[in-house]
Amino acid sequence: MTSPVQTEDTSVPGGSGPDVLTKDGAQETKASEGLSPGQLMWMRFKRDRTGIISACVVIFFFLIAILAPVISKLYGKDPYTLYGQNSLTLLNEFNMPSGSFGGASGSHWFGIEPNLGRDVFMQLLYGMRTSIYTALGATLVVVILGVLIGLLGGYLGGAVDFWLGRFTDLLLGFPSQLFMIASMPVITAAFVKPDENTPVWLRAGAIIFVTGILGWMGLARLIRAATLTMRDREFVEAAKISGASPWRIIRKELLPNLWSPILVQATLQLPSNVLNVAFLSFVGVGFVEPTPDWGRMFSNGAGFIQQDPAYMLYPGAAMVIFVLAFNLLGDSVRDAFDPKSGR
Amino acid sequence: MSENKTTTAVTDKAAPAEGRPLLEVKGLTKHFPIYGGFPFKRQVGAVQAVDGVTLDVFPGESLGLVGESGCGKSTTGRMLTRLLEPTGGTITYDGRDITHAGRKELAPIRSEIQMIFQDPYASLNPRQTVGKIISGPMEINGINPPGGREARVRELLETVGLNPEHYNRFPHEFSGGQRQRIGVARALALEPKLIIADEPVSALDVSIQAQVVNLLQELQRERGIAFVFIAHDLSIVRHFSQRVAVMYLGKVVEIADRDTLYEGPRHPYTHALLSAVPETDIDAQKRERIRLVGDVPSPIMPPSGCRFRTRCWKAQDKCATEEPPLVQISGNKPGHLTACHFPEDPTTAAADRKEDVVMDPALQALEKDVKHA
């Protein structure tokens, strides 16, 4: 700790050296590695019990969605076989599951589907898999579009900002759910001949496209506002003075400071996208048979709500738990990133 | 604190006034447009933040830029580093015109002009480690010092009086003074020839101010870096700068070497400014007292002629019609330029002035009552 400045500068008022000296005595023993804002956030997050529990629930949902084929193998059933049609005892004469609680039994844990007689547990698992994957894709599109448009508008300002802002307003004015219902068949019809079957990937792509295109506006506005507050900060000017390109400034100076709003928005956006995808399937423009889908289980279940309420119970409970856990997780992430904004 | 330091600094006067200036500024102007009107917006006026500033900065010299808040000091500094686009005038660096140069054209001289910022809390990216902050400029300019960038950063940290082991720490772990030192290290990373210091110490508390100013002075002498030192604290400027320019409402009203300006100012505004500096030495010769009244006029509609005339006790009709040029008026030493039609005597002593200048009539009446009582 000998520096030319301190040793030569004996005329420093107060007689004491610079502030570093006094602090160092205590700090020298600790590791010289500092805690990054990210590490601090992680420490705060670990103390938040709600956050940890909801994170566990969310991870559990993701795991069973990813591992659905493995579970299917262990469980010995798949989501496509019509077990009720193959066995005479599983469905009664009205094509409703025989036995209480939707026909739940040791071999069909969540019972079987009315009419077709497929396994509800497998349907739910694979349905969640479809919905979560689609929602993840849509969230990715939302985040990329939102961050890009928000950053561009906020950083470049002027006419670019004006027109991007008006475009955002225009899309915000759209009745998004009606637009989704109206545009889904149009998009699929544009790529598929009338006499052909629509492939599943095209359907998934169309759903991701439509929900993504109509979902980025909130994030873009948020990112634009955050960029505006940072654009004129002096560390950005310092980067400009050393000759950094706008792209480098956006990437190295602005983006690292925007991770918290992005992460928080993404964790809040994902469950709402799961609901959106489910909604599309519910109204019949999303995934179609035989692709298992979470949302379509509701629309099927709604038809049997009086005869077989248990059929709707499982997907409904699963979705409530999933969306709730995800929203609580989003809140906890926000609190961890920005402890001042909490309650 | 600065007084005893000044005496030592006087010896190395090293008048750098000869040779070609490193930075030449001629008639530099910045007007910020004001838009208004409905439904179609159009420009209805302009904030004339800087209006025709002419300066020279010589290699290795420190030029102080003083003036009250809002007089255009920082705007001038930001134009010199080309953070702002000048509306008019020219900036010539080392013989090259950089007034309207783009980012690519500026690339070769970017490493030679650096800036130190006012607010140490806003000038460091909170998400980057100290090492990254300081090595950033080297990375951008593709500089690979011998021994690697990390070794260079550690060296710089030591130069500015920080522990080189703090390489991996984040800005939030440092105090204001330490942060400002990091900012200085970042400016030094490219081994600049000119540093624009925009009020580098006004956000720090007084004991830390002295440390940082001394650090800057040390660097300036050892490395021969030219400084444009923007400040509103006159004693710090006196301590730090060899030449001082006084700005008022977007114009330079007086420029001279330090001692001439502080001992023998000619412009009434400089007199007023100097008389406002609190006296710490009670045994010192009594200084003149000048009390101005009112605020600085709006830069949107500056007064005609001399901009100081609305607050000047010597103002006459000529001041309203004719703008005084910034020239060496009679009785001035070479290099001492003043923009005034009716300059004051070059003295700050109270004995040389018959009566205090008190511009406010109410205050005048009050002072008379006190005297009579």
Interface residues (C-beta under 8 A of the other chain):
Chain A: M1 S3 P4 V5 Q6 E8 D9 S11 V12 P13 G14 P18 D19 V20 K23 D24 E28 S32 E33 G34 L35 S36 P37 R233 E234 F235 E237 A238 A239 K240 I241 S242 G243 A244 S245 R248 K252 E253 P256 N257 W259
Chain B: M1 N4 K5 R78 T81 L83 R103 L106 A107 R110 S111 I113 Q114 M115 F117 Q118 D119 A122 S123 L124 N125 P126 R127 Q128 T129 I133 G136 P137 I140 N141 E158 T159 V160 G161 L162 N163 E165 H166 Y167 N168 R169 F170 H172 E173 S175 G177 Q178 R181 G183 R186 L190 S207 I208 A210 Q211 N214 L215 E218
